[in-house]
Amino acid sequence: MAVAKVFKLVKRFDGLPKEDDFNLVEEELASPKEGEVLCKTIYLTVDPYMRVYVAALPLGITMIGEVLARVTESKSPDFKEGDLVASRQGWSSAFLATSDKLEKITHLPEGVPESLALGCLGMPGRTAYFGLLDVAGPVKSGETVLVNGAAGAVGTVVGQIAKIKGCRVIGYAGSDKKVEMLKSLGFDEAFNYKTVDLDESLSKAAPKGVNIYFDNVGGEFSDTVLTKHMCLFGRVPICGCISQYNKKGNEHGLFPYSEGKMLYGSILGKQLKVQGFIVTTFNDKKKEANEQLAEWLKEGKLKYKETVTEGFENTPKAFIGLLTGENFGKAVVKV
Ligand SMILES: NC(=O)c1ccc[n+]([C@@H]2O[C@H](COP(=O)([O-])OP(=O)(O)OC[C@H]3O[C@@H](n4cnc5c(N)ncnc54)[C@H](OP(=O)(O)O)[C@@H]3O)[C@@H](O)[C@H]2O)c1
């Protein structure tokens, strides 16, 4: 009988999550029945949305999230031993699933790490793709694209797709090393938001303003950009607001912007298109995005960056590290 290691959520997050908000347990897995598949997790992903989404879920659940796994035993005609699959099974080292809960992964180019199916060739890559090309699109060559959280899983891909489309790309991230990395990925300008003045640096980097502001961060950063730096008919895909996720007392709720009149006056006066979006809304075009991202990777136009934490037991550490900026590119855990 297979045994799975599983992290349960046992406490409500209070500010930044802590390791003892999770409890590691072992669960026995039955042998697969007709239509079921037994899988062994290879990689887990840790993502910012987990910080927010679990607030509405009961304590005691297996911590949520997608995993990349290998089929070890199948009683389904759709899967065979050795298949690579993705599934939303949460933080577990092995699991039993019905075949409708599994997605076969077949779009990875030869020779790339399998973990990319959770990164630039997975959900974060598709978020960048749809957010930029569908929500903010059409993207025109020569436009100025600003992205914050730029050195993360989504941000690194946003900047590179914008370069592929001929844009001038400006990125903000939380350390000088991340800034160096962004320049190595082809960003035209990159800044450490912890050490530069946003207003001043952006005035110099984008003197004519920003056409597309891909917002991963929200909060004061967005107040400044939206009130002072957008071009006429600028587009603002609101992807996330990570600056607010760990706030105690939920001062801003989930809505990242203050209610200053200037902000709304600016959105109105400059006729900005500001649109929140969720990646899964575009699931009908998932194949198109996966294939295009894989093609760019093969052509060397898209480079991947990831931070791999070794060991299932270290998943909470990797999650906390993600929320404190330790990751370069996609944060994953190798089980
Ligand atoms: N809408 C959707 O469907 C969708 C899908 C995926 C992700 N998202 C959102 O996209 C954003 C990026 O996600 P990701 O997976 O790519 O994560 P990520 O950028 O790989 O990791 C999170 C990064 O956020 C930065 N950060 C943390 N606290 C911050 C703060 N107070 N101010 C500014 N930056 C802060 C840190 O980098 P620094 O060192 O630069 O601070 C950290 O490395 C998140 O807001 C996430 O919720 C949305």
The ligand as an ORCA input file, in Angstrom:
! r2SCAN-3c Opt
* xyz 0 1
  N      -4.662     36.658    -12.139
  C      -4.183     35.427    -12.228
  O      -4.772     34.511    -12.815
  C      -2.846     35.153    -11.599
  C      -2.143     33.955    -11.864
  C      -0.853     33.803    -11.303
  C      -0.318     34.802    -10.483
  N      -1.067     35.908    -10.217
  C      -0.524     37.007     -9.404
  O       0.638     37.471    -10.060
  C       1.570     37.982     -9.102
  C       2.917     37.298     -9.300
  O       2.760     35.902     -9.070
  P       3.978     34.916     -9.319
  O       3.451     33.538     -9.264
  O       4.731     35.368    -10.507
  O       4.856     35.144     -8.006
  P       6.377     35.557     -7.971
  O       6.462     36.932     -8.566
  O       7.193     34.468     -8.545
  O       6.720     35.599     -6.423
  C       6.242     36.591     -5.619
  C       7.185     37.838     -5.618
  O       6.441     38.951     -5.223
  C       7.320     39.921     -4.714
  N       6.748     40.578     -3.538
  C       6.451     40.031     -2.344
  N       5.947     40.981     -1.519
  C       5.942     42.135     -2.224
  C       5.559     43.492     -1.913
  N       5.056     43.817     -0.716
  N       5.722     44.429     -2.869
  C       6.223     44.106     -4.078
  N       6.601     42.844     -4.426
  C       6.456     41.892     -3.496
  C       8.623     39.199     -4.332
  O       9.640     39.650     -5.217
  P      10.504     40.991     -4.941
  O      11.826     40.506     -4.445
  O      10.548     41.611     -6.284
  O       9.775     41.797     -3.911
  C       8.309     37.729     -4.601
  O       9.425     37.032     -5.103
  C       0.937     37.752     -7.734
  O       0.273     38.918     -7.345
  C      -0.070     36.637     -8.001
  O      -1.120     36.628     -7.081
  C      -2.307     36.094    -10.755
*
